[in-house]
Amino acid sequence: MKLQVTKRNRKFLHLGFAIEFIILTVAIISNAHATPTNNENVNKFCAYVVGIPYASDNFTDEEWTRFQYCTNALESND
């Protein structure tokens, strides 16, 4: 069965493309806002490496020093 574009179905094609464009635009914008920053990824990784919970303030001075060393080392490689 061959589909032909007629005056009658042309408006539905335009509407379909418009809806698809809007959905894709919203998805792209939502994804861009949901992406963590590189700094956040570095902090999460270094917290895991050091063995402390991410965004915790419950750590020793030694763990804090190791965390700072890790973040500085990874940020200097950017």
C-alpha positions as CSV (number, residue, x, y, z in Angstrom):
1,M,0.0,0.0,0.0
2,K,1.5,3.3,-1.1
3,L,0.9,6.3,1.1
4,Q,0.2,9.6,-0.8
5,V,0.4,13.0,0.6
6,T,-2.9,14.8,-0.1
7,K,-4.3,18.1,1.0
8,R,-6.4,16.2,3.5
9,N,-3.6,14.4,5.3
10,R,-0.9,17.1,4.8
11,K,-2.2,19.0,7.9
12,F,-1.9,15.9,10.0
13,L,1.7,15.3,8.8
14,H,2.6,18.9,9.8
15,L,0.9,18.5,13.1
16,G,2.8,15.2,13.7
17,F,6.1,16.7,12.8
18,A,5.4,19.7,15.1
19,I,4.5,17.5,18.0
20,E,7.6,15.3,17.5
21,F,9.8,18.4,17.3
22,I,8.3,19.8,20.6
23,I,8.8,16.4,22.4
24,L,12.4,16.1,21.2
25,T,13.1,19.7,22.2
26,V,11.7,19.1,25.7
27,A,13.7,15.9,26.0
28,I,16.9,17.5,25.0
29,I,16.4,20.5,27.4
30,S,15.5,18.2,30.3
31,N,18.5,16.0,29.7
32,A,20.8,19.1,29.6
33,H,19.5,20.3,32.9
34,A,19.7,16.8,34.5
35,T,23.4,16.3,33.6
36,P,25.6,16.7,36.6
37,T,28.6,19.0,36.3
38,N,32.1,17.6,35.9
39,N,32.9,18.9,39.4
40,E,30.0,16.9,40.9
41,N,31.2,13.7,39.1
42,V,34.7,14.2,40.4
43,N,33.4,14.8,44.0
44,K,31.2,11.7,43.9
45,F,34.1,9.6,42.5
46,C,36.6,10.8,45.1
47,A,34.1,10.3,47.9
48,Y,33.7,6.7,46.7
49,V,37.5,6.2,46.5
50,V,38.2,7.7,49.9
51,G,35.3,5.7,51.4
52,I,33.1,8.5,52.7
53,P,29.4,9.1,51.8
54,Y,29.0,11.8,49.1
55,A,28.2,15.2,50.5
56,S,28.8,14.1,54.0
57,D,30.5,16.1,56.7
58,N,31.2,13.0,58.8
59,F,34.9,12.2,58.0
60,T,38.3,12.4,59.6
61,D,41.0,14.9,58.8
62,E,43.0,12.2,57.0
63,E,39.9,11.3,54.9
64,W,39.5,15.0,54.1
65,T,43.1,15.3,53.0
66,R,42.8,12.2,50.8
67,F,39.6,13.6,49.3
68,Q,41.2,17.0,48.5
69,Y,44.3,15.2,47.0
70,C,41.9,13.1,44.8
71,T,39.9,16.1,43.6
72,N,43.0,18.2,42.9
73,A,44.6,15.4,41.0
74,L,41.6,14.8,38.8
75,E,40.8,18.5,38.2
76,S,44.4,19.2,37.2
77,N,44.1,16.6,34.4
78,D,41.2,18.5,32.7
